Amino acid sequence: MLPEEAAAVPIQAWWRGTLVRRTLLHAALRACVIQHWWRQVLANRQEKKRQAVLYLYTRQLWAVVRLQSWVRMWRVRRCYWRVLHAARIIQAYWRWHCCHNRGFIQGLYHMKENQLILQLEISLGPQICRTQQCTPLPIKE
């Protein structure tokens, strides 16, 4: 081997090593890019799955809240209707008591042509007095 050839061998080895290292560096960079892309895809899938689960959870939670509010409303209305029914019973008995002890006046009136027809019913205890009166109205023609 000639001295020039002997000097060329380390240069060629260095150059081949540089080419191999450059090729390996490019391959490693491409692998990093692919891995980064794949991690992004997995993260996006994970985020979509998380959003779907969160949406389902919130819908279920709102359904539970709505159902609870309906039940509370139903219970309050049922209590209100019981109180209202009791109040009506008390009012009916009180009115019956007042009418039989104190008496009351009830009446109707009708207007016919130029007359006022008045019907009154006066209740005083067990006695009832009914009266009807026709009064001519002074209407100028």
C-alpha positions as CSV (number, residue, x, y, z in Angstrom):
1,M,0.0,0.0,0.0
2,L,1.2,3.4,-0.9
3,P,1.6,6.1,1.7
4,E,-1.1,8.2,0.0
5,E,-3.5,5.2,0.1
6,A,-2.5,4.6,3.7
7,A,-3.3,8.3,4.5
8,A,-6.6,8.0,2.6
9,V,-7.8,5.1,4.7
10,P,-8.4,7.1,8.0
11,I,-10.0,9.9,6.0
12,Q,-12.3,7.5,4.3
13,A,-13.1,5.7,7.6
14,W,-13.8,9.1,9.2
15,W,-16.1,10.1,6.3
16,R,-17.9,6.8,6.3
17,G,-18.4,7.1,10.1
18,T,-19.7,10.7,9.6
19,L,-22.2,9.4,6.9
20,V,-23.3,6.6,9.2
21,R,-23.7,9.0,12.1
22,R,-25.7,11.5,10.0
23,T,-28.0,8.7,8.7
24,L,-28.5,7.4,12.2
25,L,-29.2,11.0,13.4
26,H,-31.8,11.5,10.6
27,A,-33.4,8.2,11.5
28,A,-33.5,9.1,15.2
29,L,-35.0,12.5,14.4
30,R,-37.7,10.9,12.2
31,A,-38.4,8.4,14.9
32,C,-38.8,11.3,17.4
33,V,-41.2,13.1,15.0
34,I,-43.3,10.0,14.6
35,Q,-43.3,9.3,18.3
36,H,-44.3,12.9,19.0
37,W,-47.1,12.7,16.4
38,W,-48.3,9.3,17.9
39,R,-48.3,10.7,21.4
40,Q,-50.4,13.7,20.2
41,V,-52.9,11.2,18.6
42,L,-53.1,9.3,21.8
43,A,-53.6,12.5,23.9
44,N,-56.3,13.7,21.5
45,R,-58.1,10.3,21.8
46,Q,-57.7,10.4,25.6
47,E,-59.1,14.0,25.7
48,K,-62.1,13.1,23.5
49,K,-62.8,10.0,25.7
50,R,-62.5,12.2,28.9
51,Q,-64.9,14.8,27.4
52,A,-67.4,12.1,26.5
53,V,-67.3,10.7,30.0
54,L,-67.6,14.2,31.5
55,Y,-70.6,15.0,29.3
56,L,-72.3,11.7,30.2
57,Y,-71.6,12.4,33.9
58,T,-73.0,15.9,33.7
59,R,-76.1,14.7,31.9
60,Q,-76.7,12.1,34.5
61,L,-76.1,14.6,37.3
62,W,-78.6,17.1,35.8
63,A,-81.1,14.3,35.4
64,V,-80.7,13.4,39.0
65,V,-81.0,17.0,40.1
66,R,-84.1,17.5,37.9
67,L,-85.7,14.3,39.3
68,Q,-84.9,15.4,42.9
69,S,-86.5,18.8,42.2
70,W,-89.6,17.1,40.8
71,V,-89.9,14.9,43.8
72,R,-89.5,17.9,46.2
73,M,-92.1,19.8,44.2
74,W,-94.5,16.9,44.3
75,R,-94.0,16.5,48.1
76,V,-94.6,20.2,48.7
77,R,-97.7,20.3,46.4
78,R,-99.0,17.2,48.2
79,C,-98.5,19.0,51.6
80,Y,-100.1,22.2,50.2
81,W,-103.1,20.3,48.9
82,R,-103.6,18.6,52.3
83,V,-103.5,21.9,54.1
84,L,-105.8,23.5,51.5
85,H,-108.3,20.6,51.9
86,A,-108.1,20.9,55.7
87,A,-108.7,24.7,55.3
88,R,-111.7,24.1,53.1
89,I,-113.2,21.7,55.6
90,I,-112.7,24.1,58.4
91,Q,-114.2,26.9,56.3
92,A,-117.2,24.8,55.4
93,Y,-117.8,24.0,59.1
94,W,-117.3,27.6,60.1
95,R,-119.7,28.9,57.5
96,W,-122.3,26.4,58.5
97,H,-121.8,27.4,62.1
98,C,-122.0,31.1,61.3
99,C,-125.1,30.7,59.2
100,H,-127.0,28.7,61.8
101,N,-126.0,30.9,64.7
102,R,-126.0,34.4,63.3
103,G,-127.9,34.2,60.0
104,F,-127.1,35.5,56.6
105,I,-128.7,37.4,53.7
106,Q,-128.5,36.0,50.2
107,G,-130.1,37.6,47.2
108,L,-130.5,38.0,43.4
109,Y,-131.7,40.8,41.2
110,H,-132.9,40.9,37.6
111,M,-133.6,43.9,35.3
112,K,-136.6,43.4,33.0
113,E,-137.7,46.3,30.8
114,N,-138.2,49.1,33.3
115,Q,-138.5,47.0,36.5
116,L,-136.0,45.8,39.1
117,I,-136.9,42.4,40.4
118,L,-135.2,41.7,43.8
119,Q,-135.3,38.3,45.5
120,L,-133.9,38.1,49.1
121,E,-133.4,35.1,51.3
122,I,-132.8,35.9,55.0
123,S,-131.7,33.0,57.2
124,L,-131.7,33.4,60.9
125,G,-131.0,30.1,62.6
126,P,-133.4,27.5,61.4
127,Q,-135.9,30.1,60.2
128,I,-135.7,31.3,56.6
129,C,-137.6,34.3,55.3
130,R,-137.9,34.6,51.5
131,T,-139.2,37.8,49.8
132,Q,-139.5,39.1,46.3
133,Q,-140.1,42.7,45.3
134,C,-140.7,44.3,41.9
135,T,-139.8,48.0,41.8
136,P,-140.6,50.1,38.7
137,L,-137.7,52.2,37.5
138,P,-138.3,55.8,36.6
139,I,-136.9,55.7,33.1
140,K,-137.6,58.5,30.8
141,E,-138.5,57.6,27.2
